[in-house]
């Protein structure tokens, strides 16, 4: 489907603004259930929660970027858990991260099973009409970070620079294969945007997370991948992967040699992650979880651990995160329609 570049970039710019910043200029809309719950977050109610450990379900494979962030935050949050209880991370892959969220809704709304969410599995996937949930089925608790998407290839690939890669792809339309953590997610939309920007054709191969996508790249099963900074960094550091382009909203010192596509007129979709609970979770339980994650994100060790994997913390409280989710859902839906992913 052919569309004007300026239209796509305008849509992407809208996603950028809400993905990397707060939503103080968001248009007024009727409050969602999540937002109404968030507005009461300062009220205190006594409860003996938690009586046991809490399960934080990640919808992507262990070893990927979403998993890494969830484990870092959970580890720090455990210092602030009442009664010496712990937050234990589990992985339930499939459906571009949506199976894990469906599992949350099928579980008791008691706060003992909570969900790790990303731009893709919560804000984008419901736009395609195939998920058993919508964004209002969850109460946002906290956003953890926002990260850039990178186009990477193997270190021994024939393309040493983005321009060399672009020249080859133009001469071989539809031949370049790339992996992402899932169909229709921000990484997929990012590459579709690059295709439109450069007038090229590539072949998408979706995986259930960044870890298997990178494994496929290293094994020669795909020629490239679009992944997040924290997912690419270990492989770049080990010398097995090269970053050709930064498709995010800001430059990264660790990948300064990569082409910054914003300089070419492209504005991409950064990816955020955070945590949500079932919409029917008791308010007093939600309040405790909000406080635990708020304290964890203010802990100095969070910045240190995030920096270690190439990230910066980007905390948003429950109300702010609800606004970000709602507007990301709308804007990325518009982008997906514009490139034909939604009919």
N, C-alpha and C positions, 0 to 999 in steps of 0.2 A: 504493500500500500504506500503510495507516494503522498507525502504531506510537506507543507512548508517548513523549512528549518526554524524560522522565527517562531512559528506556532509551537513546535515541540519544545524549543528552548524556553519559551515563556512558561509552559507548563512545568518544565523541569526546574525552572527558577523558583516557582511556587513551592515545589517540594523541598528545594534546598533551604529556603528561608525557615520553614518549620522544622526541618530535620536537624539543623545545626544551631538553632536559637530557640528562644521562648516564643510564645504566641500572643504577645501583648496586643498585636494589631489584628487578631483574628476577628472575622465578622461575627456579629451576635447571632447565635442560634439557640434553639430550645435546648436546655440542659439535658444531657444524657443521664442515664442511671449512674454511670461511672462518675460524671462530674458532680452530680448531686451528692453522691457519697463522699467525694473528695472535699466538698465544701464543709463537711462536718468533722474533718480530720483532727481538729484541735480539742474536741470534746472527749473527756475521759470517762471510761466505764470500767468498773472492777471486773476481772475475770481471772480464772486460774490457767488460762491458755499461755503457753503450750504445756500439755501433760506428757507429750512424747516428742520425738524428733519430727521435723518437717521435711517433706520431700519436695525438692525443686526440680521440676521436669524440664529437660532441654530437648527440643524437637530435632536436634541435629546430632551428628556423630561425635563421639568423644575425640578430642584432639583438634576440633575446628575452633574458629574464633568465638562463636557464640558460647560454646562449651567452656572455653578458656575464661571468658569474662564471668560467666555464671559461677565457676569454681573459685575464682579469685574473690568475688563479692561474698559468696557463701562462707568462705573461710574467715574473712574479716567479720562478717555479720555474726558469726558464732560467738565472738567475744561479747556481744551485746544481747544475746538470747536470754530471756528470763529462765530461771531454774536450771541453768546449765545445759539446756537442750541444744540440739544441733540442727543445722540445715544441711541435708544430704542431697547431693546432686545425682540425678539419674538421667539416662538418655532413652528417648522413645522416638525413633526416627520414622520418616515416611511422610508423603504428602507435602513436601516442601516445608516441613515443620508444623503442619496443621494437625497431624494425628495426635501429637502431644497435647495440643490445646483442646482437642475434642475429648481427650482423656480427662482433662481437668473438669470439664462440664459434666462428665459422666460419673465423677467422684463426688463424695460428700462435700457440701459447701461449708467446711469447718475449719479451713485454713491449714490443714495438715498436708495438702497437696496443692502446690502453687506452680505457676507456669513462667518459664523464661520465654520472653517474646522478642521478636525483631520486627523491623519495618516490614519484612516479607510475610512472615507467617500470621501476623495479626492485622496489619493495616492494608496489605496488598491482596493477599489471597482471597479474602471474602468478596472482593470485586468480581471475581470470576464465577461466582455463583455455585461453587462446588464444595464449599465448606459447610459443616453442620453448625456453624456459629457466625455471628456478626460481632463487630467490635463492642457493642453494648452488652454482650453476654459476660463481660469481664469488668472488674474494678481495677484500674491501674494503681499500682503501689509506688513504684519509683522507676525512673529511667536511669541507666547506668552510664551510657556513653553514646557517642556518635562517631562513626569512622568512615574513612574514604574507601572507595572501590578502586582496585588496581587491575590492570591488564598485565598478566605475566605469561612467560614462556619458559621452557627449560633453558638452563645456562648454556647448553651446547646447541641450541636452536640456530638455524642459519641466519636469523635476523638479530643483529646486534643493537639495532636502534628501532624506534617506532617508525621512522620514515622507510627503513628497509623492509620492515614488516608490511607497511601500508602499500608499498610498491608491489610486493609479491602478491598480496591479497587482491589488488586491483587487476593484476594479470591472471589471477586464478580464482575467479568469482565462485563462491560457494564451496571452496575446497578447504578453507581453514576451519578446523573444528575447535570449539572451546567449551570447557566445562564450567558450571556454576553450582551453587548450593541448592538450586531448585528452579523449576520453570516458573516464570512470571515474577520472580523476586527482584530486588533492586539490582543485583548483579546482571540478571538477564535484561532488564530494562535499560541498564547502563550500556550494555553492548549493542542493543538495538539502537540506542541513541547515537553511538559511535558509527554504526552502519549508515545511518541517515546523514550524519555530519560529513562523512567521507565519501558517501556514494558507493559503498561496498556491500558485498554479500558474504556472510559467514554462516556456519552451521552450529547450532546450539545443541549441547548434550547435557541435560540436567542430571544432577546427583542428589542424594539425600544428605547434603552438608558439604562444607568446604574441604574437610579432610579427605573424603573419597574422591572429590574432584581433583585435588592436588595429587593424590595417589595415582589417579588415572593419567594426569599430566606427566608425572615422573616416570610412569611405566610406558609412556609413548602411545597411550590409547586415545588421547586428544592432544592437539598441538598447543593449546593455550588454556588459560582459565581467567575468570574474573572473580577475585576474592578480596577480602578486607585486609587492611594493613597488618593487623595482628596475625592473620592467617598466612600472609606471605613472608613476614619478617624472618621466622626461623629458617625457612628454606633459602631466603636470600643470604642470611648470615652464614649458612652452611655451604653456600656456593652452588646450589643445585637449581636455583630459579633466578631468572632475571626479570625485573620490572620494566616493561616497555612504556607504560603510560599510567599517570595518576588521573583518574576520572572523577576525583572528589572535588570538594569545594575549597580546599586549602592545600598549600604545598607542604611537603613532608621532608624534613632535613635528611632523614635516613634514605630517602629515595630521590634525592635532588637531581640525579642524572636522568631520571625518567621524564618524558614529555608531560607537561602539565596541560591537560586538554582545555582547561579554562582559558588559557592563553590563545587557543585556536577558536574560541567562541562557544565552546561546549560547557554547559553547566549540568553536572551530574547529580545523582541521588546518593547522598551519604546514607549510611545505615545505622540506626540506633538499636539498642537492646535495653531490656528492663525486665520487670516482673509484674505479674498480675495475679488476681485471685478470682474465683467463681463469683458471679454477680450477687449471689445470695449469701455470701459469707457474712456472718454477724459483724456489725460495726465495730464492736469492742476488739474483735480479733484483727480486723483490718487495721485498726489504730495501732495495735501492738506491732504488727508487721511493718507499718509505715515508719514507726519510730526506730525499729531495729535497723532497717535499711538506710534511713536518714543518718543514723549514727555511723553506720559502716561506711557510707560514702563520704563522710567528713573525716574519717580516720586517715592520718597521713600515709599509712601503708598502702592505701588504695592507689594513690597517685604513683607511688614507687612501683607497685606491681603492674599497674596499667602501662607505665612508661617502659617497663621491661619488655612488653610485647608490642610496643609501638603505638600505644593509645594514650589519650587524655581522658580523665573522668569528665562527664557532662551530666551531672545530677539534675533531675527535674522531679519535683514532688508530685503527689497524686493528681492534683488539679491541673498543673502544667502538663503532665504527661497525658492526661485525658484529652486536652486540647490538641497536643501534638499528634496523637493517634488519630483523632477524628479528621484533622485536616490532611494528614498524610494519606489516609484512606481515600478522601475525595480527590486530592491532587493526582495521586498515582493512578487512580481509576481513570482520570481524564487522559493521562499519558498512555496507559494501556489501550484505551479506545483509539487514540490518535495513531497508533502504530499497528492497529488491527488485531491486538491480542484479545480484545473484547468486541464482539460483533454487535 
